[in-house]
Amino acid sequence: MAGVAMTETLLEIRGMSKSFGALKASDDVSLDLKQGEIHALIGPNGAGKSTLIAQIAGSLRPDSGEVWLEGHNVTHQDAVARAKAGLGRTFQISSLAMEDTVLQNAMLGALGARRRVPGLWRPVMRDSDLRATAMEALREVGLEEFAHFRTADLSHGQRRQLEVAVALTLRPHVFLMDEPMAGLGAEGSAILVEFLRNLKSHAPILLVEHDMDAVFQLADRISVLVYGRIIATGTPSEIRANAQVREAYLGEEDEE
Amino acid sequence: MRRETLINTILTLGLLAVPLVAWAMDETYAITLATEVVILALAGVGLNLALGLGGLVSLGHAMFFGIGGYAAGILASHAQSYDPIMEWPFLIEGTQSMPVIWLLAIVASALVALATGALSLRTSGVYFIMITLAFGQMFYYFTISWPAYGGEDGLSIYVRDRFPGLNTLDPIQFFGLCFVLLMVCLFIVARLSRSGFGLALNAARQNETRVRAVGIEPYRLRLMAFVISGAITGLAGALYADLNRFVSPVMFSWHTSGEIMVFVILGGVARLFGPVAGAALFIILEEALDGVSDYWHIYLGALLLIVVLFARGGLIGLLAGRNGGGGHD
């Protein structure tokens, strides 16, 4: 695309609703993600963040509303098609092939990024292009020396890093990250914060995160989700100053 | 050399040595037993691709074994009676040429695998097991009640089918033919499991969501695996028909599916040579224990229980240690 402005909207959610029985998990949610930004989605437990992520990724079908990715309506596409269209997702609970090595998991991502049916004959681990892509992603998250470890033998934090590395190999146009800091510890979080800050210039990030320090350090914009509704969207300082948000969410934490 | 590679080499040499020694000593029965091991191993190699790499617990692989068997039986019976299979709209005659029979067995099993797989792979877990079982039983009852080809009594092949340049009635030559086919199929499966397809299929077995999230559809991978798997087991069925010079609906029964699965589990699920070790062990046990008791399956059952409880990698796993990740380095 020629002449892409920095303010171009890459991901847009329009009026998305999803109910489970009487529970409105998503209630007319609209939000967007622009080129070069980190848009954080915060909210108390049970606010519907994971449900929303699942609908954006395509693994859960909304009752109504639309998802637009780079100007295309992808509402009726499944998770596979959306991944192919450039949506790179990381999972709240690490979702990896645990018996495989770290490198194999990264190679799987690189393989998917080719966006064609995997070959039947050539030994994949000797594919130098895929290997280079996978190793580069592992290097970027600091897992290079663990490449030949079995994924099940990694620590929890390392699995989180691998989760991010697999998303990197996809070279997505949009990142969808569900609590990448969860369980990382202070040092790990600090490293990842730096990493994401650099990453956003490659592709914008819709970031669901519980770590408020990280969110306020990183986010260009923050949306606050409470009971399935977005009650406020704004810059970190606007959100900090928002009385409604303080009452619904931040205030509770300050008192603790 | 990796320990598993060493074990595989020893297995291959052993499988080759037994009939050769028997041939030198003129022990025809031992050659026939070794041939049976090779053919049953081949059926297991087919199933292992779906079961081991793909995690598809198919209890319907007898379907492909039977289709291969009946492909051989039907073609041979028409050739023997000089009665064409059909005359209109074009003439199709029977044949006793093994390459033609194999091709037909492979194509027919692959097509049936495509149709049954396309439906059954929409389910998973216990439903998949039940649907594959149901498809297998459909074929079983169909052949029982189909009088044209012997129905329940089965179908005899009076003279073993022919292969250009070989005397297939000579046990050692027929063994050699089956052995070469087993090696070719093992090579193909080894390549498949090391390919990008194998990596993604193996990952889909462990974590379907992960594979979807990188933009690869697990359904397609599994269907492809199921088709190739069915084709290999179908080829084994055609050879089995020629080994016994007889086919019957038993080839389609769920006992057969179960036995093929037993080879895979005994030898080691997802191990390249697992079915070879499993089929060899099965035949050795059958021979050794059959004399001891008519109820030798009790001992087989006990052994299977021990393997499932204490040695999940089967015989190969026990000898070679933990799997290095689906054959990838």
Contacts between the chains, C-beta under 8 A, distances in Angstrom:
chain1	res1	chain2	res2	distance
A	57	B	213	7.3
A	59	B	209	7.2
A	59	B	212	7.4
A	78	B	212	7.7
A	79	B	212	4.6
A	79	B	213	6.5
A	80	B	212	5.2
A	80	B	215	5.7
A	80	B	216	6.8
A	80	B	217	4.8
A	81	B	215	7.9
A	83	B	212	6.9
A	83	B	213	5.6
A	83	B	214	6.0
A	83	B	215	3.5
A	84	B	215	4.1
A	89	B	213	5.0
A	91	B	209	7.4
A	91	B	213	7.5
A	95	B	207	5.8
A	95	B	209	5.1
A	95	B	210	4.8
A	95	B	213	7.0
A	96	B	207	6.4
A	96	B	210	6.0
A	97	B	202	7.2
A	97	B	203	4.1
A	97	B	206	4.3
A	97	B	207	5.3
A	97	B	210	6.1
A	98	B	206	6.1
A	98	B	207	7.3
A	99	B	206	5.7
A	99	B	323	7.6
A	99	B	325	6.2
A	99	B	326	7.5
A	100	B	199	7.9
A	100	B	202	7.0
A	100	B	203	6.4
A	100	B	206	7.1
A	100	B	325	5.0
A	100	B	326	7.1
A	100	B	328	7.4
A	101	B	325	5.6
A	101	B	328	7.4
A	104	B	199	6.3
A	104	B	203	7.6
A	104	B	325	6.1
A	104	B	328	5.8
A	105	B	203	7.6
A	105	B	210	7.8
A	107	B	199	6.4
A	108	B	199	6.0
A	108	B	200	6.4
A	108	B	203	5.2
A	108	B	210	7.3
A	108	B	211	7.1
A	108	B	214	5.8
A	108	B	216	7.9
A	109	B	214	5.0
A	111	B	196	5.1
A	111	B	199	6.6
A	111	B	200	6.3
A	111	B	214	7.2
A	111	B	216	7.2
A	112	B	200	7.9
A	112	B	211	7.8
A	112	B	214	3.0
A	112	B	215	4.4
A	112	B	216	5.0
A	113	B	214	7.3
A	113	B	215	7.4
A	115	B	215	6.2
A	117	B	197	7.8
A	117	B	220	6.8
A	118	B	195	6.9
A	118	B	196	3.4
A	118	B	197	4.6
A	118	B	199	7.1
A	118	B	200	4.9
A	118	B	216	6.8
A	118	B	221	7.5
A	119	B	195	5.5
A	119	B	196	4.8
A	119	B	197	6.4
A	120	B	191	7.7
A	120	B	192	5.9
A	120	B	195	5.3
A	120	B	196	7.9
A	120	B	197	4.8
A	120	B	224	7.8
A	121	B	191	5.7
A	121	B	192	7.8
A	121	B	195	5.7
A	122	B	195	6.1
A	122	B	196	7.3
A	123	B	191	7.5
A	123	B	194	4.4
A	123	B	195	6.6
A	124	B	194	6.7
A	124	B	195	5.6
A	124	B	196	4.2
A	124	B	198	7.3
A	124	B	199	4.9
A	124	B	328	7.4
A	125	B	194	7.1
A	125	B	199	7.9
A	125	B	328	5.3
A	125	B	329	5.6
A	127	B	196	7.4
A	130	B	196	7.9
A	150	B	325	7.1
A	166	B	210	7.6
A	166	B	214	6.9
A	169	B	214	8.0
A	170	B	214	6.1
A	170	B	215	7.2
